[in-house]
Amino acid sequence: MIRPACLALAVLTLAPAAQAQTKADYDRLKGAWAGCVRQSFAIQRQQLADGALAVESAFTACTTEEEAIYAAAPLNPVTERQGRIYLRGLIKRELVSQR
């Protein structure tokens, strides 16, 4: 029988490794999404005069990659929405400013 104290110690010992794996996965997925958006934007920008519209079209094209980010580490809906807004805002500013 596993004692609660031993179980707690095991969880505390393994937690940093699990967090590192989750962080590595998150970074990999975020990088894949950002790469998809950048590649799609480059194509959309050739077809659309409006840079903001080209970015929004790129976001739509990369929905699967974006969903994978949030599926890897389920968050409460408010945190997830804030994360999406933040990440999209960062990359949108970057791409629209390229002109």
C-alpha positions as protocol buffer text, in pm:
chain_id: "A"
residue {
  index: 1
  type: MET
  ca { x: 0 y: 0 z: 0 }
}
residue {
  index: 2
  type: ILE
  ca { x: 129 y: 346 z: -91 }
}
residue {
  index: 3
  type: ARG
  ca { x: 129 y: 591 z: 193 }
}
residue {
  index: 4
  type: PRO
  ca { x: -10 y: 939 z: 126 }
}
residue {
  index: 5
  type: ALA
  ca { x: 320 y: 1101 z: 225 }
}
residue {
  index: 6
  type: CYS
  ca { x: 509 y: 886 z: -28 }
}
residue {
  index: 7
  type: LEU
  ca { x: 256 y: 965 z: -298 }
}
residue {
  index: 8
  type: ALA
  ca { x: 283 y: 1337 z: -228 }
}
residue {
  index: 9
  type: LEU
  ca { x: 663 y: 1317 z: -242 }
}
residue {
  index: 10
  type: ALA
  ca { x: 647 y: 1132 z: -573 }
}
residue {
  index: 11
  type: VAL
  ca { x: 413 y: 1391 z: -723 }
}
residue {
  index: 12
  type: LEU
  ca { x: 633 y: 1678 z: -605 }
}
residue {
  index: 13
  type: THR
  ca { x: 942 y: 1506 z: -742 }
}
residue {
  index: 14
  type: LEU
  ca { x: 788 y: 1433 z: -1080 }
}
residue {
  index: 15
  type: ALA
  ca { x: 601 y: 1762 z: -1121 }
}
residue {
  index: 16
  type: PRO
  ca { x: 899 y: 1967 z: -1248 }
}
residue {
  index: 17
  type: ALA
  ca { x: 974 y: 1708 z: -1516 }
}
residue {
  index: 18
  type: ALA
  ca { x: 611 y: 1704 z: -1623 }
}
residue {
  index: 19
  type: GLN
  ca { x: 604 y: 2083 z: -1636 }
}
residue {
  index: 20
  type: ALA
  ca { x: 920 y: 2092 z: -1846 }
}
residue {
  index: 21
  type: GLN
  ca { x: 768 y: 1845 z: -2090 }
}
residue {
  index: 22
  type: THR
  ca { x: 448 y: 2048 z: -2103 }
}
residue {
  index: 23
  type: LYS
  ca { x: 647 y: 2369 z: -2160 }
}
residue {
  index: 24
  type: ALA
  ca { x: 851 y: 2203 z: -2436 }
}
residue {
  index: 25
  type: ASP
  ca { x: 532 y: 2073 z: -2599 }
}
residue {
  index: 26
  type: TYR
  ca { x: 368 y: 2413 z: -2567 }
}
residue {
  index: 27
  type: ASP
  ca { x: 668 y: 2587 z: -2723 }
}
residue {
  index: 28
  type: ARG
  ca { x: 680 y: 2335 z: -3009 }
}
residue {
  index: 29
  type: LEU
  ca { x: 308 y: 2370 z: -3080 }
}
residue {
  index: 30
  type: LYS
  ca { x: 321 y: 2749 z: -3054 }
}
residue {
  index: 31
  type: GLY
  ca { x: 613 y: 2752 z: -3297 }
}
residue {
  index: 32
  type: ALA
  ca { x: 425 y: 2531 z: -3544 }
}
residue {
  index: 33
  type: TRP
  ca { x: 122 y: 2761 z: -3524 }
}
residue {
  index: 34
  type: ALA
  ca { x: 331 y: 3076 z: -3568 }
}
residue {
  index: 35
  type: GLY
  ca { x: 511 y: 2922 z: -3866 }
}
residue {
  index: 36
  type: CYS
  ca { x: 180 y: 2828 z: -4025 }
}
residue {
  index: 37
  type: VAL
  ca { x: 44 y: 3180 z: -3973 }
}
residue {
  index: 38
  type: ARG
  ca { x: 358 y: 3341 z: -4118 }
}
residue {
  index: 39
  type: GLN
  ca { x: 357 y: 3113 z: -4422 }
}
residue {
  index: 40
  type: SER
  ca { x: -15 y: 3162 z: -4484 }
}
residue {
  index: 41
  type: PHE
  ca { x: 19 y: 3538 z: -4435 }
}
residue {
  index: 42
  type: ALA
  ca { x: 293 y: 3555 z: -4699 }
}
residue {
  index: 43
  type: ILE
  ca { x: 57 y: 3393 z: -4947 }
}
residue {
  index: 44
  type: GLN
  ca { x: -251 y: 3592 z: -4841 }
}
residue {
  index: 45
  type: ARG
  ca { x: -58 y: 3920 z: -4852 }
}
residue {
  index: 46
  type: GLN
  ca { x: 12 y: 3869 z: -5223 }
}
residue {
  index: 47
  type: GLN
  ca { x: -361 y: 3834 z: -5284 }
}
residue {
  index: 48
  type: LEU
  ca { x: -504 y: 4092 z: -5043 }
}
residue {
  index: 49
  type: ALA
  ca { x: -421 y: 4463 z: -5024 }
}
residue {
  index: 50
  type: ASP
  ca { x: -529 y: 4486 z: -4659 }
}
residue {
  index: 51
  type: GLY
  ca { x: -256 y: 4347 z: -4430 }
}
residue {
  index: 52
  type: ALA
  ca { x: -492 y: 4305 z: -4132 }
}
residue {
  index: 53
  type: LEU
  ca { x: -732 y: 4104 z: -4347 }
}
residue {
  index: 54
  type: ALA
  ca { x: -441 y: 3890 z: -4471 }
}
residue {
  index: 55
  type: VAL
  ca { x: -347 y: 3813 z: -4108 }
}
residue {
  index: 56
  type: GLU
  ca { x: -705 y: 3724 z: -4017 }
}
residue {
  index: 57
  type: SER
  ca { x: -721 y: 3492 z: -4320 }
}
residue {
  index: 58
  type: ALA
  ca { x: -393 y: 3334 z: -4205 }
}
residue {
  index: 59
  type: PHE
  ca { x: -539 y: 3275 z: -3857 }
}
residue {
  index: 60
  type: THR
  ca { x: -836 y: 3099 z: -4015 }
}
residue {
  index: 61
  type: ALA
  ca { x: -607 y: 2883 z: -4230 }
}
residue {
  index: 62
  type: CYS
  ca { x: -412 y: 2773 z: -3920 }
}
residue {
  index: 63
  type: THR
  ca { x: -703 y: 2690 z: -3689 }
}
residue {
  index: 64
  type: THR
  ca { x: -594 y: 2326 z: -3649 }
}
residue {
  index: 65
  type: GLU
  ca { x: -247 y: 2425 z: -3530 }
}
residue {
  index: 66
  type: GLU
  ca { x: -394 y: 2681 z: -3290 }
}
residue {
  index: 67
  type: GLU
  ca { x: -640 y: 2429 z: -3145 }
}
residue {
  index: 68
  type: ALA
  ca { x: -352 y: 2187 z: -3085 }
}
residue {
  index: 69
  type: ILE
  ca { x: -188 y: 2442 z: -2854 }
}
residue {
  index: 70
  type: TYR
  ca { x: -490 y: 2458 z: -2627 }
}
residue {
  index: 71
  type: ALA
  ca { x: -571 y: 2088 z: -2650 }
}
residue {
  index: 72
  type: ALA
  ca { x: -224 y: 2004 z: -2515 }
}
residue {
  index: 73
  type: ALA
  ca { x: -289 y: 2188 z: -2188 }
}
residue {
  index: 74
  type: PRO
  ca { x: -660 y: 2237 z: -2128 }
}
residue {
  index: 75
  type: LEU
  ca { x: -728 y: 2566 z: -1954 }
}
residue {
  index: 76
  type: ASN
  ca { x: -1036 y: 2725 z: -1816 }
}
residue {
  index: 77
  type: PRO
  ca { x: -1227 y: 2916 z: -2088 }
}
residue {
  index: 78
  type: VAL
  ca { x: -1131 y: 3262 z: -1965 }
}
residue {
  index: 79
  type: THR
  ca { x: -760 y: 3184 z: -1952 }
}
residue {
  index: 80
  type: GLU
  ca { x: -774 y: 3016 z: -2292 }
}
residue {
  index: 81
  type: ARG
  ca { x: -949 y: 3316 z: -2448 }
}
residue {
  index: 82
  type: GLN
  ca { x: -697 y: 3557 z: -2296 }
}
residue {
  index: 83
  type: GLY
  ca { x: -412 y: 3341 z: -2425 }
}
residue {
  index: 84
  type: ARG
  ca { x: -554 y: 3334 z: -2776 }
}
residue {
  index: 85
  type: ILE
  ca { x: -604 y: 3709 z: -2781 }
}
residue {
  index: 86
  type: TYR
  ca { x: -250 y: 3767 z: -2653 }
}
residue {
  index: 87
  type: LEU
  ca { x: -78 y: 3529 z: -2899 }
}
residue {
  index: 88
  type: ARG
  ca { x: -281 y: 3654 z: -3194 }
}
residue {
  index: 89
  type: GLY
  ca { x: -210 y: 4014 z: -3100 }
}
residue {
  index: 90
  type: LEU
  ca { x: 165 y: 3954 z: -3086 }
}
residue {
  index: 91
  type: ILE
  ca { x: 187 y: 3790 z: -3423 }
}
residue {
  index: 92
  type: LYS
  ca { x: -61 y: 4028 z: -3586 }
}
residue {
  index: 93
  type: ARG
  ca { x: 144 y: 4332 z: -3482 }
}
residue {
  index: 94
  type: GLU
  ca { x: 459 y: 4164 z: -3612 }
}
residue {
  index: 95
  type: LEU
  ca { x: 313 y: 4074 z: -3951 }
}
residue {
  index: 96
  type: VAL
  ca { x: 117 y: 4395 z: -4020 }
}
residue {
  index: 97
  type: SER
  ca { x: 423 y: 4606 z: -3937 }
}
residue {
  index: 98
  type: GLN
  ca { x: 633 y: 4421 z: -4201 }
}
residue {
  index: 99
  type: ARG
  ca { x: 465 y: 4582 z: -4501 }
}
